[in-house]
Amino acid sequence: MTVLQDFKKFAMRGNIVDLATGVILGAAFGKIVTSLVENILMPPLGYIMSGLNFSELAITLKAATESRPAVVIGYGKFLQSSLDFIIVAFCIFLLLKFITKLQKTEPAPPVPKPAEPTREEVLLAEIRDLLARKAI
């Protein structure tokens, strides 16, 4: 086999395709959550807090000069990213909880005891044993 054939065999396995699909959907879901936090959740929260824009919250360590920009710690963007993470983590938790609930199977019914041999089977076994004794 050539390297390309090996790679094709590897790439087309079910788990790899499922993983790639999950990564793509996860990236798209992350964008949706980021938009939810930045455009829907944070503006009303900022409005409640006297028109505060969370993405602009920062601590200035050194003021800007003509030759250098200001040195700031932008903790507002960190707060938004943290909220993004919490929402994504919670959604993934709920999704995994739902999936494990679906995957739970009912316990297998107990295995029945093997049936007793029929009268015919008992007679055939006796005949076999008699023939075996005569052969000796």
C-alpha positions, -999 to +999 in steps of 0.1 A: +000+000+000+012+035-007+011+063+018-018+079+000-039+047+002-030+043+039-040+079+045-073+075+026-081+044+047-073+063+079-093+094+070-124+075+059-128+056+091-160+064+109-145+079+140-123+104+121-153+117+100-174+120+132-146+139+149-142+163+120-180+169+120-179+176+157-151+201+154-168+220+126-201+221+144-183+231+176-166+260+159-199+272+144-216+268+178-188+288+194-194+317+170-231+316+178-224+317+216-199+345+211-225+366+192-251+358+219-228+371+247-214+401+228-246+413+211-275+401+233-264+394+269-238+421+276-255+452+262-285+449+286-262+440+314-241+471+306-273+492+304-284+480+339-249+490+351-253+527+340-245+522+303-212+503+309-196+487+279-179+455+292-156+451+263-140+485+271-134+477+308-096+479+314-070+489+339-045+514+326-010+506+338+008+533+319-008+561+300-002+566+263+025+589+251+031+603+217+055+574+209+038+545+227+003+533+231-012+529+266-004+497+286-037+483+297-052+451+311-084+446+292-104+426+317-138+434+301-130+413+271-118+386+295-152+388+313-170+383+279-148+354+270-154+338+304-191+341+299-187+326+265-169+296+280-194+291+308-223+291+283-205+267+259-195+244+288-230+243+301-245+236+267-219+207+261-228+194+296-265+193+288-258+177+254-236+150+269-262+144+296-289+140+270-267+116+249-258+094+278-295+093+287-303+081+252-274+055+253-285+039+285-299+005+277-322-015+298-305-045+314-306-077+294-333-101+305-320-130+325-309-160+304-334-188+307-322-222+319-316-247+291-346-268+285-346-304+299-339-330+272-370-345+256-380-381+261-368-388+225-334-372+232-330-393+264-337-425+244-313-416+217-286-409+242-292-443+258-290-460+224-257-442+217-243-453+250-253-490+244-238-490+210-206-475+224-204-502+250-209-530+224-181-515+203-156-520+232 
